[in-house]
Structure formats: C-alpha cells, structure tokens
Amino acid sequence: MDFLFDLWIPILASAAAVIVVSSIVHLVLPIHKNDYASLPDEETILAALRDQQVGPGEYSFPFTESMQEMQEPATIEKYSRGPVGFLTVMPSGPPGIGKNLVIWFAYSILISVFAAYITSFLAINSPREAFRLTGTVAVLAYAATHIYNSIWKAQPWTTTLKNIFDGILYGLVTAAIFASLDNWGG
C-alpha cells in the first residue's frame, strides 16, 4: 500500500486530467455525435414501454431462459422475424450528469491506482519507463474494455473504434501525468 502514499499526486492528477480530456472529446469535438440513432415513431415505442411499466435494467429480446430454448422453432422464428437486440432502461428523470461525473472520476482514480500498483512492482528508473508502463495499463483499462460491446452486444464497430480512440487518449494522458509528476529513478 506504500504505492498509494508515494503516487497519490499522479493518481489524482491523472484522474482529473482524464475528466478534462473526456469533457473536451464529448462536448467540443463532434466525434461521438452519431453514436446513437433515434427510434422510428419514438413516442409510440416509449408509450408502449410505459404501458408495460418497464423499469430500469437491461433487457434482451427475444428473451430465452436457456440455450435449449434458443433452438426451439418458435424462438428461431422470433429471431428470424426480428428485431433482435438489447435494451438498457435508465431511471426516469433528467440525466444525472453530476453523479455520472463523480462516478467517472472514481473510475479514473481506480484505473490510476491499478497503474500505480503494477508500477510499484518494478524498479522504474526513468520517466520514459513510467510513461510506457502506466500508459499500457491505462490504455488497456480505458480502451480494450469497449471491444466486448461489439462482440456480444452488436454495438457498431465504428462506435467501438471511437471509444478505443478515446481510451488511448485517456491512457496517454494518464501516462504523461505519471511520468511528469514523480521523481522516477531520482
């Protein structure tokens, strides 16, 4: 746990820097403008979901309880007719951007803690080594996790590639902060 005391400044500074960079990426740059599409006849679909009292959670459709059920002719017909997909329903009300930013900051701290932890096992002798190691850990944490959504949830690969690009930026910012804010090998 000594690494937390030794590297607390780069841990917090890198998490704060990621918040700034992600805000620029999402609020200033148009890169994520087309990540989502609107539903056709949205109000009818929303009314149907309200009528069914669909609460917050993740849903799949058509829904099956088992792999055996997926092989049944009626289920195969449902899949063939479509639509097939996943639905995430969030709590009703205006988006809680403040809460989400706090959670995003905590997540960024967690990634920086892992980068510091892994770095603490090695004798880092230069800022370049610190950059390379913390950057690798942070890029993996911020970028590679998005691939899952394209593999298993049919997220368009273009969206995943944009999220990977974001993750690489966040990882490089984390690496730069770690490399510049500690006396590596000093």
DRENRO-751951 format. One record per residue (C-alpha): residue number from 1; x, y, z. Coordinates in nm, 3 decimals. Example, Ala and Ser with C-alpha at 12.3 -4.5 7.8 and 13.67 -1.06 7.14 Angstrom:
% residues 2
(pt 1 (1.230 -0.450 0.780)),
(pt 2 (1.367 -0.106 0.714)),
***
This chain:
% residues 186
(pt 1 (0.000 0.000 0.000)),
(pt 2 (0.304 0.228 0.009)),
(pt 3 (0.249 0.299 -0.361)),
(pt 4 (-0.072 0.486 -0.270)),
(pt 5 (0.121 0.723 -0.048)),
(pt 6 (0.412 0.754 -0.291)),
(pt 7 (0.197 0.811 -0.600)),
(pt 8 (-0.116 0.981 -0.470)),
(pt 9 (-0.045 1.304 -0.659)),
(pt 10 (-0.015 1.139 -1.004)),
(pt 11 (-0.314 0.916 -0.924)),
(pt 12 (-0.544 1.210 -0.852)),
(pt 13 (-0.393 1.441 -1.115)),
(pt 14 (-0.423 1.182 -1.391)),
(pt 15 (-0.787 1.111 -1.299)),
(pt 16 (-0.861 1.486 -1.309)),
(pt 17 (-0.681 1.520 -1.644)),
(pt 18 (-0.890 1.235 -1.789)),
(pt 19 (-1.207 1.418 -1.680)),
(pt 20 (-1.089 1.729 -1.866)),
(pt 21 (-0.988 1.539 -2.181)),
(pt 22 (-1.309 1.333 -2.186)),
(pt 23 (-1.514 1.651 -2.145)),
(pt 24 (-1.337 1.803 -2.445)),
(pt 25 (-1.386 1.485 -2.651)),
(pt 26 (-1.757 1.461 -2.571)),
(pt 27 (-1.858 1.828 -2.550)),
(pt 28 (-1.634 2.003 -2.803)),
(pt 29 (-1.532 1.750 -3.068)),
(pt 30 (-1.803 1.605 -3.293)),
(pt 31 (-1.655 1.253 -3.281)),
(pt 32 (-1.946 1.094 -3.087)),
(pt 33 (-2.228 1.294 -3.249)),
(pt 34 (-2.365 0.995 -3.443)),
(pt 35 (-2.312 0.715 -3.190)),
(pt 36 (-2.687 0.672 -3.138)),
(pt 37 (-2.987 0.683 -3.369)),
(pt 38 (-3.343 0.777 -3.284)),
(pt 39 (-3.619 0.518 -3.282)),
(pt 40 (-3.874 0.538 -3.561)),
(pt 41 (-4.201 0.665 -3.415)),
(pt 42 (-4.027 0.710 -3.080)),
(pt 43 (-4.333 0.831 -2.891)),
(pt 44 (-4.532 0.516 -2.975)),
(pt 45 (-4.246 0.293 -2.857)),
(pt 46 (-4.197 0.497 -2.538)),
(pt 47 (-4.570 0.484 -2.467)),
(pt 48 (-4.565 0.104 -2.509)),
(pt 49 (-4.272 0.075 -2.267)),
(pt 50 (-4.451 0.299 -2.016)),
(pt 51 (-4.771 0.097 -2.053)),
(pt 52 (-4.575 -0.220 -1.976)),
(pt 53 (-4.412 -0.047 -1.677)),
(pt 54 (-4.063 -0.140 -1.796)),
(pt 55 (-3.834 -0.038 -1.512)),
(pt 56 (-3.463 0.039 -1.509)),
(pt 57 (-3.245 -0.256 -1.610)),
(pt 58 (-3.104 -0.445 -1.905)),
(pt 59 (-3.328 -0.649 -2.129)),
(pt 60 (-3.267 -0.877 -2.424)),
(pt 61 (-3.518 -0.961 -2.694)),
(pt 62 (-3.631 -1.212 -2.785)),
(pt 63 (-3.566 -1.337 -2.434)),
(pt 64 (-3.475 -1.700 -2.370)),
(pt 65 (-3.410 -1.880 -2.044)),
(pt 66 (-3.164 -2.136 -2.185)),
(pt 67 (-2.962 -2.247 -2.484)),
(pt 68 (-3.219 -2.525 -2.537)),
(pt 69 (-3.498 -2.269 -2.567)),
(pt 70 (-3.294 -2.084 -2.831)),
(pt 71 (-3.314 -2.397 -3.051)),
(pt 72 (-3.693 -2.428 -3.037)),
(pt 73 (-3.874 -2.348 -3.366)),
(pt 74 (-4.088 -2.073 -3.207)),
(pt 75 (-3.778 -1.898 -3.075)),
(pt 76 (-3.591 -1.934 -3.402)),
(pt 77 (-3.892 -1.777 -3.573)),
(pt 78 (-3.884 -1.482 -3.329)),
(pt 79 (-3.513 -1.431 -3.402)),
(pt 80 (-3.572 -1.458 -3.776)),
(pt 81 (-3.860 -1.206 -3.772)),
(pt 82 (-3.668 -0.964 -3.551)),
(pt 83 (-3.595 -0.723 -3.416)),
(pt 84 (-3.320 -0.876 -3.204)),
(pt 85 (-3.136 -0.669 -2.951)),
(pt 86 (-3.061 -0.538 -2.609)),
(pt 87 (-3.234 -0.255 -2.428)),
(pt 88 (-3.096 -0.056 -2.139)),
(pt 89 (-3.358 0.139 -1.947)),
(pt 90 (-3.232 0.407 -1.713)),
(pt 91 (-3.427 0.561 -1.424)),
(pt 92 (-3.679 0.823 -1.536)),
(pt 93 (-3.587 1.187 -1.493)),
(pt 94 (-3.332 1.429 -1.631)),
(pt 95 (-2.984 1.282 -1.682)),
(pt 96 (-2.773 1.297 -1.365)),
(pt 97 (-2.456 1.435 -1.521)),
(pt 98 (-2.314 1.541 -1.184)),
(pt 99 (-2.349 1.193 -1.038)),
(pt 100 (-2.209 1.037 -1.355)),
(pt 101 (-1.906 1.268 -1.348)),
(pt 102 (-1.835 1.173 -0.986)),
(pt 103 (-1.855 0.802 -1.074)),
(pt 104 (-1.639 0.860 -1.386)),
(pt 105 (-1.381 1.039 -1.169)),
(pt 106 (-1.383 0.749 -0.918)),
(pt 107 (-1.340 0.502 -1.206)),
(pt 108 (-1.048 0.707 -1.339)),
(pt 109 (-0.890 0.705 -0.992)),
(pt 110 (-0.932 0.327 -0.983)),
(pt 111 (-0.753 0.288 -1.317)),
(pt 112 (-0.471 0.515 -1.195)),
(pt 113 (-0.447 0.314 -0.872)),
(pt 114 (-0.403 -0.005 -1.076)),
(pt 115 (-0.141 0.164 -1.294)),
(pt 116 (0.044 0.278 -0.980)),
(pt 117 (0.008 -0.066 -0.821)),
(pt 118 (0.156 -0.251 -1.118)),
(pt 119 (0.430 0.009 -1.149)),
(pt 120 (0.518 -0.039 -0.781)),
(pt 121 (0.640 -0.394 -0.850)),
(pt 122 (0.915 -0.280 -1.085)),
(pt 123 (1.219 -0.066 -1.049)),
(pt 124 (1.119 0.226 -1.268)),
(pt 125 (1.430 0.427 -1.346)),
(pt 126 (1.307 0.694 -1.582)),
(pt 127 (1.002 0.895 -1.678)),
(pt 128 (1.005 0.709 -2.012)),
(pt 129 (0.965 0.373 -1.835)),
(pt 130 (0.693 0.517 -1.613)),
(pt 131 (0.512 0.651 -1.920)),
(pt 132 (0.536 0.318 -2.101)),
(pt 133 (0.414 0.104 -1.812)),
(pt 134 (0.139 0.327 -1.672)),
(pt 135 (0.027 0.409 -2.026)),
(pt 136 (-0.005 0.041 -2.115)),
(pt 137 (-0.215 -0.033 -1.807)),
(pt 138 (-0.434 0.274 -1.856)),
(pt 139 (-0.488 0.219 -2.230)),
(pt 140 (-0.592 -0.141 -2.162)),
(pt 141 (-0.834 -0.028 -1.893)),
(pt 142 (-0.984 0.263 -2.083)),
(pt 143 (-0.978 0.127 -2.440)),
(pt 144 (-0.983 -0.252 -2.456)),
(pt 145 (-1.296 -0.285 -2.244)),
(pt 146 (-1.510 -0.145 -2.528)),
(pt 147 (-1.439 -0.434 -2.765)),
(pt 148 (-1.672 -0.654 -2.561)),
(pt 149 (-1.975 -0.447 -2.665)),
(pt 150 (-1.917 -0.505 -3.036)),
(pt 151 (-1.854 -0.875 -2.987)),
(pt 152 (-2.151 -0.957 -2.763)),
(pt 153 (-2.397 -0.669 -2.790)),
(pt 154 (-2.370 -0.581 -3.161)),
(pt 155 (-2.252 -0.226 -3.092)),
(pt 156 (-2.134 -0.089 -3.427)),
(pt 157 (-1.758 -0.130 -3.467)),
(pt 158 (-1.733 0.236 -3.569)),
(pt 159 (-1.862 0.335 -3.224)),
(pt 160 (-1.624 0.089 -3.058)),
(pt 161 (-1.330 0.227 -3.257)),
(pt 162 (-1.419 0.580 -3.146)),
(pt 163 (-1.435 0.463 -2.784)),
(pt 164 (-1.099 0.289 -2.827)),
(pt 165 (-0.955 0.615 -2.962)),
(pt 166 (-1.091 0.795 -2.655)),
(pt 167 (-0.939 0.526 -2.430)),
(pt 168 (-0.600 0.564 -2.594)),
(pt 169 (-0.615 0.940 -2.531)),
(pt 170 (-0.709 0.884 -2.166)),
(pt 171 (-0.430 0.627 -2.128)),
(pt 172 (-0.171 0.859 -2.280)),
(pt 173 (-0.282 1.147 -2.056)),
(pt 174 (-0.255 0.917 -1.754)),
(pt 175 (0.093 0.808 -1.864)),
(pt 176 (0.208 1.167 -1.920)),
(pt 177 (0.091 1.271 -1.573)),
(pt 178 (0.262 0.975 -1.405)),
(pt 179 (0.584 1.033 -1.600)),
(pt 180 (0.594 1.402 -1.514)),
(pt 181 (0.478 1.408 -1.151)),
(pt 182 (0.709 1.163 -0.982)),
(pt 183 (1.085 1.151 -0.935)),
(pt 184 (1.139 0.824 -1.122)),
(pt 185 (1.483 0.690 -1.055)),
(pt 186 (1.576 1.003 -0.862)),
***
